[in-house]
Amino acid sequence: MQNFPPPSPSAPPQRTGQTRARTAPHLPLLGGLVLGASAGALMRVLPVDPSALDFVLANLVRPLEQLFLQLLFLLILPLVFSAIVSGLARLRGKVVMRALLLRLLAYMTGLTILSAVIGMAMAILFRPGENMAVDLRHLPKIGPAATLPHETSGLLDMLLARPVMALTVLALLVGMVVSRNRHRSMRHLVLTTEGLFNIGMALIGLIARFAPVAVLCVMFDMTAVFGWPLLLHLSGYFSVVIAALCLHLLVSALGLAWMGGGISPCYFLRALRSVMVMAFTTSSSFSTLPTALHAAEQELGLPARVARPALGLGCVANQGGTIIYTTVTVIFLAQCFGMELSGWQQFTVFGLSILAGLGTMGVPAGSLPLTTMLLALLHVPNEGIGLIIGIDRLMDMCRTVPNVVGDLAVAAALSHNLEEGAP
């Protein structure tokens, strides 16, 4: 039987060369976040020419942030594929493979259900949209409401419409075949995917050196355009979403890492400081994947054969923060229009949110199609999206943090439970 060599650890996405950076990697990111938010807020109070501000945003700030995100997305597809294949290929035997995939599905489904329960409970309990008077004439037109298909789309159509999900399914199948077939020829495939993974991590390490500048641009753009008055107007809705996200992160994710993975919550959060800052600023689980892989293997000491497939699949199938945002938003908008959802309608929101959470794309604004579909299903005016579209980017940033932390908690629990079964 052919034994594969142990996988090499993920290269640090924030630095190369030195074994120890002089500064903690999260400090430059935090510095860019604070500086960008402060400069953007300052633009709201100083007598700045709006046309000059628009020129700076359109020709300097937004091109820089888009360049950074597009370079990351360019490398994410090969990284996701190689991470899943190289991780699964090193699992020894059918039993270990089956145990890992079943437990991975169980953990992700459990976190998904918990997030839906938290989101529904918080929105129904605190009713953030009950006292808001909404005039449809003052809301922007979003276009025709989304409608549900009359016939269920086939699996192939769904995969073709979502290339990342299709690539994830392909990586799962390839990894399972390679893990069960120990022929000598498979060694070359494993080494190739391992090399592809290392090349991708090295390239992302170079790109990530410019992350503080991108963070500064993102925060400046958001605060200079929208400012804080919009948050004050939607403070009830914003507070309920943030409270639900924090509850999910502190109870569900940290609880799983502590009880399932045997990792202290304080140590777990300290190890993930850079991951949380990167998730917050990029609003994307995919863009945060390299930083999360490095934190899992280097900071938490999780085995690559478990961490890589768990985090790769988590970008697609574990979106607890997105589910919370979607459920709270749908119920909030229904309350704004004076609609009292029946028990069956609430169950519909609950069930569809769970199903969509297992396949929602981990990219900015990835939940808007689901939100629009649910509004159409419940006959809530789709112009309601215009009420919250101004802070959707901020909500994107906030909900990505529990998404990524939940992925790492699942990886920690899997590593702990399979420690003896997967040598």
C-alpha positions as CSV (number, residue, x, y, z in Angstrom):
1,M,0.0,0.0,0.0
2,Q,1.4,3.4,-1.0
3,N,1.9,5.8,1.9
4,F,1.8,9.4,1.1
5,P,4.2,11.9,2.7
6,P,2.8,14.2,5.4
7,P,1.4,17.4,4.1
8,S,3.5,20.5,4.4
9,P,2.1,23.2,6.7
10,S,0.3,26.2,5.1
11,A,2.5,29.1,4.4
12,P,1.7,32.2,6.4
13,P,-0.5,34.4,4.4
14,Q,0.7,37.6,6.1
15,R,4.5,37.2,5.8
16,T,7.2,35.0,4.4
17,G,10.8,34.2,5.3
18,Q,11.1,35.0,9.0
19,T,9.8,32.4,11.4
20,R,8.5,35.1,13.6
21,A,7.3,38.6,12.6
22,R,8.3,41.5,14.8
23,T,4.7,42.7,14.9
24,A,1.5,40.7,15.4
25,P,-0.1,40.2,12.0
26,H,-3.5,41.5,13.2
27,L,-2.1,44.9,14.3
28,P,-1.6,46.4,10.8
29,L,-5.0,45.2,9.9
30,L,-6.6,46.8,12.9
31,G,-4.6,50.0,12.2
32,G,-5.9,50.2,8.7
33,L,-9.5,49.5,10.0
34,V,-9.4,52.3,12.6
35,L,-7.6,54.8,10.3
36,G,-10.0,54.2,7.4
37,A,-13.1,54.4,9.6
38,S,-11.8,57.6,11.3
39,A,-10.9,59.3,8.0
40,G,-14.2,58.4,6.4
41,A,-16.1,59.7,9.4
42,L,-14.1,62.9,9.3
43,M,-15.2,63.4,5.7
44,R,-18.8,63.5,6.9
45,V,-18.2,66.5,9.3
46,L,-15.6,68.5,7.3
47,P,-16.7,70.9,4.5
48,V,-15.5,68.6,1.7
49,D,-16.6,69.1,-1.8
50,P,-18.8,66.1,-2.7
51,S,-17.5,66.0,-6.2
52,A,-13.9,65.8,-5.0
53,L,-14.8,63.0,-2.6
54,D,-16.6,61.1,-5.3
55,F,-13.6,61.5,-7.6
56,V,-11.2,60.1,-4.9
57,L,-13.5,57.2,-4.2
58,A,-14.1,56.3,-7.8
59,N,-10.5,56.7,-9.1
60,L,-8.4,55.7,-6.1
61,V,-10.1,54.1,-3.1
62,R,-12.5,51.7,-4.9
63,P,-10.0,50.5,-7.6
64,L,-7.5,49.6,-4.8
65,E,-10.0,47.6,-2.8
66,Q,-11.4,45.9,-5.8
67,L,-7.9,45.0,-7.1
68,F,-7.1,43.4,-3.7
69,L,-10.4,41.4,-3.6
70,Q,-10.2,40.3,-7.3
71,L,-6.6,39.1,-6.8
72,L,-7.7,37.0,-3.8
73,F,-10.7,35.6,-5.7
74,L,-8.5,34.7,-8.6
75,L,-6.5,32.3,-6.4
76,I,-9.4,30.9,-4.3
77,L,-10.7,28.4,-6.8
78,P,-7.4,26.4,-7.1
79,L,-6.8,26.8,-3.4
80,V,-10.2,25.4,-2.4
81,F,-9.8,22.4,-4.8
82,S,-6.2,21.6,-3.7
83,A,-7.0,22.0,0.0
84,I,-10.0,19.5,-0.1
85,V,-8.2,17.0,-2.3
86,S,-4.8,17.1,-0.5
87,G,-6.6,16.8,2.9
88,L,-9.0,14.0,2.1
89,A,-6.3,12.0,0.1
90,R,-4.3,11.6,3.3
91,L,-7.1,10.0,5.4
92,R,-6.3,6.4,6.0
93,G,-9.1,4.1,5.0
94,K,-12.8,4.1,4.3
95,V,-13.8,4.2,7.9
96,V,-11.9,7.3,8.8
97,M,-13.2,9.0,5.6
98,R,-16.8,8.1,6.4
99,A,-16.4,9.2,10.0
100,L,-14.9,12.6,9.0
101,L,-17.5,13.4,6.4
102,L,-20.4,12.3,8.6
103,R,-19.2,14.3,11.6
104,L,-18.4,17.3,9.4
105,L,-22.0,17.2,8.0
106,A,-23.4,16.8,11.5
107,Y,-21.4,19.7,13.0
108,M,-22.2,22.0,10.1
109,T,-25.9,21.1,10.2
110,G,-26.0,21.6,13.9
111,L,-24.5,25.1,13.7
112,T,-26.8,26.0,10.8
113,I,-29.9,25.0,12.8
114,L,-28.7,26.8,15.9
115,S,-28.1,30.0,13.9
116,A,-31.6,29.9,12.4
117,V,-33.1,29.4,15.8
118,I,-31.1,32.3,17.2
119,G,-32.0,34.6,14.3
120,M,-35.7,33.8,14.4
121,A,-35.9,34.0,18.2
122,M,-34.2,37.4,18.4
123,A,-36.3,38.9,15.6
124,I,-39.6,37.7,17.0
125,L,-38.7,38.6,20.6
126,F,-37.4,42.1,20.1
127,R,-39.5,43.0,17.0
128,P,-37.1,45.7,15.6
129,G,-39.4,46.8,12.7
130,E,-42.6,47.1,14.7
131,N,-42.5,50.9,15.3
132,M,-41.0,51.9,11.9
133,A,-43.3,53.7,9.5
134,V,-42.3,52.8,5.9
135,D,-43.4,54.8,2.9
136,L,-42.9,52.9,-0.3
137,R,-42.7,56.1,-2.3
138,H,-39.4,57.0,-0.6
139,L,-37.7,53.7,-1.2
140,P,-35.6,53.0,-4.3
141,K,-37.1,50.6,-6.8
142,I,-35.2,47.3,-6.8
143,G,-36.8,45.9,-9.9
144,P,-39.3,43.0,-10.3
145,A,-39.7,40.8,-7.3
146,A,-38.0,37.5,-7.3
147,T,-40.2,34.6,-7.9
148,L,-39.9,30.9,-7.0
149,P,-39.4,28.5,-9.9
150,H,-42.5,26.5,-10.8
151,E,-40.3,23.4,-11.2
152,T,-37.4,22.3,-9.2
153,S,-34.1,23.0,-11.0
154,G,-31.9,20.0,-11.6
155,L,-28.7,19.4,-9.7
156,L,-26.6,19.9,-12.8
157,D,-28.2,23.3,-13.4
158,M,-27.6,24.4,-9.8
159,L,-23.9,23.3,-10.0
160,L,-23.4,25.1,-13.3
161,A,-24.9,28.3,-11.9
162,R,-22.5,28.0,-8.9
163,P,-19.0,27.2,-10.2
164,V,-17.4,27.2,-6.7
165,M,-20.0,24.6,-5.5
166,A,-19.4,22.5,-8.6
167,L,-15.6,22.6,-7.9
168,T,-16.2,21.7,-4.3
169,V,-18.3,18.7,-5.3
170,L,-15.6,17.7,-7.8
171,A,-12.8,18.0,-5.1
172,L,-14.8,15.9,-2.7
173,L,-15.2,13.1,-5.3
174,V,-11.5,13.2,-6.3
175,G,-10.4,13.3,-2.7
176,M,-12.6,10.3,-1.8
177,V,-11.3,8.3,-4.8
178,V,-7.7,9.1,-4.1
179,S,-8.1,8.2,-0.4
180,R,-9.5,4.8,-1.2
181,N,-7.0,4.0,-4.1
182,R,-3.5,3.7,-2.9
183,H,-2.0,2.9,-6.3
184,R,1.5,4.4,-7.0
185,S,0.1,6.6,-9.7
186,M,-2.1,8.4,-7.2
187,R,1.0,9.6,-5.4
188,H,1.7,12.0,-8.3
189,L,-1.8,13.5,-8.1
190,V,-1.4,14.1,-4.4
191,L,2.0,15.7,-4.8
192,T,0.6,17.9,-7.6
193,T,-2.3,19.1,-5.5
194,E,0.0,19.6,-2.6
195,G,2.3,21.7,-4.8
196,L,-0.7,23.7,-6.2
197,F,-1.8,24.4,-2.6
198,N,1.6,25.6,-1.5
199,I,2.0,27.8,-4.6
200,G,-1.4,29.3,-4.0
201,M,-0.6,30.1,-0.4
202,A,2.7,31.6,-1.3
203,L,1.1,33.9,-3.9
204,I,-1.6,34.9,-1.4
205,G,1.1,35.6,1.1
206,L,2.5,38.2,-1.3
207,I,-1.0,39.7,-2.0
208,A,-1.8,39.8,1.7
209,R,1.1,42.2,2.4
210,F,-1.2,44.9,0.9
211,A,-4.1,43.9,3.2
212,P,-3.8,46.8,5.6
213,V,-4.1,49.3,2.6
214,A,-7.2,47.4,1.3
215,V,-8.7,47.4,4.8
216,L,-8.2,51.2,5.0
217,C,-9.8,51.7,1.6
218,V,-12.9,49.5,2.5
219,M,-13.5,51.3,5.8
220,F,-13.0,54.8,4.3
221,D,-15.4,54.0,1.5
222,M,-18.1,52.7,3.8
223,T,-18.0,55.4,6.4
224,A,-17.5,58.3,4.0
225,V,-20.5,57.3,1.9
226,F,-23.0,56.2,4.5
227,G,-21.8,57.6,7.8
228,W,-23.4,57.0,11.1
229,P,-26.8,58.7,10.7
230,L,-28.0,55.7,8.7
231,L,-27.0,53.3,11.5
232,L,-28.9,55.5,14.0
233,H,-32.0,55.4,11.8
234,L,-31.8,51.6,11.7
235,S,-30.4,51.1,15.2
236,G,-33.0,48.7,16.4
237,Y,-32.5,46.4,13.4
238,F,-28.7,46.7,13.5
239,S,-28.6,46.0,17.3
240,V,-30.7,42.8,16.9
241,V,-28.6,41.5,14.1
242,I,-25.3,42.2,15.9
243,A,-26.6,40.7,19.2
244,A,-27.7,37.5,17.4
245,L,-24.4,37.2,15.6
246,C,-22.5,37.7,18.9
247,L,-24.7,35.1,20.6
248,H,-24.1,32.6,17.8
249,L,-20.3,33.2,17.9
250,L,-19.9,33.1,21.7
251,V,-22.4,30.2,22.4
252,S,-22.5,28.0,19.3
253,A,-19.0,28.4,17.7
254,L,-16.9,28.9,20.9
255,G,-19.0,26.2,22.7
256,L,-18.2,23.7,19.9
257,A,-14.5,24.6,20.0
258,W,-14.4,24.2,23.8
259,M,-16.6,21.1,24.4
260,G,-15.9,19.4,21.0
261,G,-12.4,20.5,20.4
262,G,-11.0,20.9,23.9
263,I,-9.7,24.4,23.2
264,S,-10.2,27.3,25.7
265,P,-12.4,30.0,24.3
266,C,-9.9,32.7,25.2
267,Y,-7.0,30.9,23.5
268,F,-9.2,30.2,20.5
269,L,-10.2,33.8,20.1
270,R,-6.6,35.0,20.5
271,A,-5.4,32.6,17.8
272,L,-8.0,33.9,15.4
273,R,-7.4,37.7,15.8
274,S,-6.0,38.1,12.3
275,V,-8.7,35.8,10.9
276,M,-11.6,37.8,12.4
277,V,-10.1,41.1,11.2
278,M,-9.6,39.7,7.6
279,A,-13.2,38.3,7.6
280,F,-14.6,41.6,8.8
281,T,-12.9,43.7,6.2
282,T,-13.2,41.4,3.1
283,S,-16.8,40.3,3.8
284,S,-15.9,37.0,2.3
285,S,-15.3,33.5,3.7
286,F,-13.4,32.6,0.5
287,S,-11.0,35.6,0.8
288,T,-10.4,34.7,4.4
289,L,-9.6,31.0,3.7
290,P,-5.8,31.4,3.4
291,T,-5.6,33.2,6.7
292,A,-7.9,30.7,8.3
293,L,-5.9,27.7,7.0
294,H,-2.7,29.3,8.4
295,A,-4.3,29.9,11.8
296,A,-5.8,26.4,11.9
297,E,-2.4,24.6,11.2
298,Q,0.1,27.1,12.8
299,E,-1.8,28.7,15.6
300,L,-4.2,26.0,16.7
301,G,-2.0,23.1,15.6
302,L,-4.8,21.2,13.8
303,P,-3.8,18.5,11.3
304,A,-3.9,19.6,7.7
305,R,-5.7,16.4,6.6
306,V,-8.7,17.6,8.7
307,A,-8.4,21.4,8.6
308,R,-8.1,21.7,4.9
309,P,-11.3,19.9,3.8
310,A,-13.2,21.2,6.8
311,L,-12.4,24.9,6.0
312,G,-12.7,24.4,2.2
313,L,-16.2,22.9,2.6
314,G,-17.1,25.4,5.3
315,C,-16.9,28.3,2.8
316,V,-19.8,26.8,0.9
317,A,-21.8,24.8,3.5
318,N,-21.4,26.6,6.8
319,Q,-22.9,30.1,6.7
320,G,-24.5,30.6,10.2
321,G,-23.9,34.3,10.2
322,T,-25.6,34.7,6.9
323,I,-28.6,32.7,8.0
324,I,-29.0,34.9,11.1
325,Y,-28.8,38.1,8.9
326,T,-31.4,36.6,6.4
327,T,-33.9,35.5,9.0
328,V,-33.8,38.8,11.0
329,T,-33.9,40.9,7.8
330,V,-37.0,39.1,6.4
331,I,-38.9,39.3,9.7
332,F,-37.8,42.9,10.2
333,L,-39.1,44.0,6.8
334,A,-42.4,42.1,7.3
335,Q,-42.8,44.0,10.6
336,C,-42.0,47.3,8.9
337,F,-44.9,46.8,6.5
338,G,-47.3,45.8,9.4
339,M,-47.4,42.1,8.4
340,E,-47.7,39.5,11.1
341,L,-46.2,36.2,9.9
342,S,-48.1,33.1,10.6
343,G,-46.6,30.0,12.2
344,W,-46.4,28.3,8.8
345,Q,-44.7,31.4,7.3
346,Q,-42.2,31.5,10.1
347,F,-41.4,27.8,9.6
348,T,-41.0,28.5,5.9
349,V,-38.4,31.2,6.6
350,F,-36.7,28.9,9.1
351,G,-36.6,25.9,6.8
352,L,-35.5,27.7,3.6
353,S,-32.8,29.6,5.5
354,I,-31.3,26.3,6.8
355,L,-31.3,24.8,3.3
356,A,-29.8,27.9,1.7
357,G,-27.2,28.0,4.4
358,L,-25.8,24.7,3.2
359,G,-25.0,26.3,-0.2
360,T,-24.9,30.1,0.1
361,M,-21.8,31.5,-1.5
362,G,-19.3,32.9,0.9
363,V,-18.9,36.2,-1.0
364,P,-20.1,39.8,-0.4
365,A,-23.8,40.2,-0.9
366,G,-24.2,36.4,-1.3
367,S,-27.4,36.3,0.7
368,L,-29.3,39.0,-1.2
369,P,-30.8,36.5,-3.7
370,L,-32.1,34.3,-0.8
371,T,-33.5,37.4,1.0
372,T,-35.3,38.6,-2.1
373,M,-36.8,35.1,-2.8
374,L,-38.1,34.9,0.8
375,L,-39.7,38.3,0.6
376,A,-41.4,37.3,-2.7
377,L,-42.6,34.1,-1.1
378,L,-44.1,35.9,1.9
379,H,-45.6,38.7,-0.3
380,V,-43.5,41.4,1.4
381,P,-42.9,44.4,-1.0
382,N,-39.5,43.9,-2.5
383,E,-38.8,47.6,-2.2
384,G,-38.1,46.8,1.5
385,I,-34.6,45.8,0.4
386,G,-34.0,49.5,-0.3
387,L,-34.5,50.2,3.4
388,I,-31.5,48.1,4.4
389,I,-29.4,48.2,1.3
390,G,-27.3,51.1,2.7
391,I,-25.9,49.0,5.5
392,D,-25.8,45.7,3.7
393,R,-22.1,46.0,3.3
394,L,-21.6,46.6,7.0
395,M,-23.9,43.6,7.8
396,D,-21.8,41.6,5.3
397,M,-18.7,42.4,7.2
398,C,-20.2,41.5,10.6
399,R,-21.8,38.2,9.6
400,T,-18.7,36.9,7.9
401,V,-16.9,36.8,11.2
402,P,-19.1,34.1,12.8
403,N,-19.1,32.2,9.5
404,V,-15.3,31.8,9.5
405,V,-15.0,31.3,13.3
406,G,-17.7,28.6,13.0
407,D,-15.6,26.8,10.2
408,L,-12.6,26.8,12.5
409,A,-14.6,25.5,15.5
410,V,-15.9,22.6,13.3
411,A,-12.3,21.9,12.2
412,A,-11.1,21.9,15.9
413,A,-13.9,19.5,17.0
414,L,-13.2,17.2,14.1
415,S,-9.5,17.1,14.8
416,H,-10.1,16.3,18.4
417,N,-12.7,13.6,17.8
418,L,-10.7,11.9,15.0
419,E,-7.3,12.1,16.6
420,E,-7.2,8.4,17.4
421,G,-9.1,7.2,14.3
422,A,-7.0,9.1,11.7
423,P,-3.3,8.7,12.4
